[in-house]
Amino acid sequence: MKLVSFREGARLRAGRIGAAGEILPFAGCDMQQLIEARAGGADWPATEPPLAAAVQLLAPLPRPRRNVFCVGLNYRSHAAELAARGFNGARSADDLIPPAPVVFSKVPESVVGPGAAIEIPLVSSAVDYEAELAVVIGRGGRNIAAADALAHVFGYTIVNDVTARDLQKRHQQWLLGKGCDTFCPMGPCIVTADALDGANARIRLWVNGELRQDGNSNDLVFGIPAIIESISAALTLQPGDVIATGTPAGVAMGFSPPPWLKAGDVVKVEIDGIGVLENPVTR
Ligand code: MG
């Protein structure tokens, strides 16, 4: 099942996509409320008749309740391309592949939906893209064992982990480089966990129609169960938490010279089984 968020007047709503691509709004809940209700054991809510007119989709969780968790350096191919460019002084991918997941976060206010602009901040001249499979947590928990982790996954979506490489480097901690306004495009939908194999999902990204990234989540250094185990060992995961799992090779930083994003570019991410997330770039 594919689930989307949209606005009706001032009201935030959730719906599912029907067989003909129509949106069937759920009665009386937005996406966060839907995820919480399902995590609590509730049945799927009733749906209303399909929307008569097209709507602009929002990010499935337009304003997550907490920071979006992210995992860095989580594809071997990505570690290799960064090592080739001397990232953090590395001489080989092995120098960069971490012994435990590198977890950082993006602030909730950085989330934007399909079609919304990625805004290059005045302070940066090195903005990059990162196509990522993201996990949406259903039932929360602490100390979730890897073997039980997939039972806590509500579904999957796409995140573009947009990054200002100059800020990422200058400030050492990644929060500013990763958390700029508009730096977390998300969507276009959440695919429920039963409908996608998160361990085998093809991930592609194009800039202005040019294919830059073409990977598969079967190349993750730390798979989704291990990521959930690591994060929940430290803090309690909650329904509606989003975890972006990392990006494969092909980021701008891996090229010489790097083709940083510029105003007028269009970035398109596709994950087979989820859909397409496309965002223009402005300054
Ligand atoms: Mg990333």
Residues whose N, C-alpha, C, O or C-beta is under 5 A from the ligand:
A	BS01	MG	V71 E130 D161 G246 T247
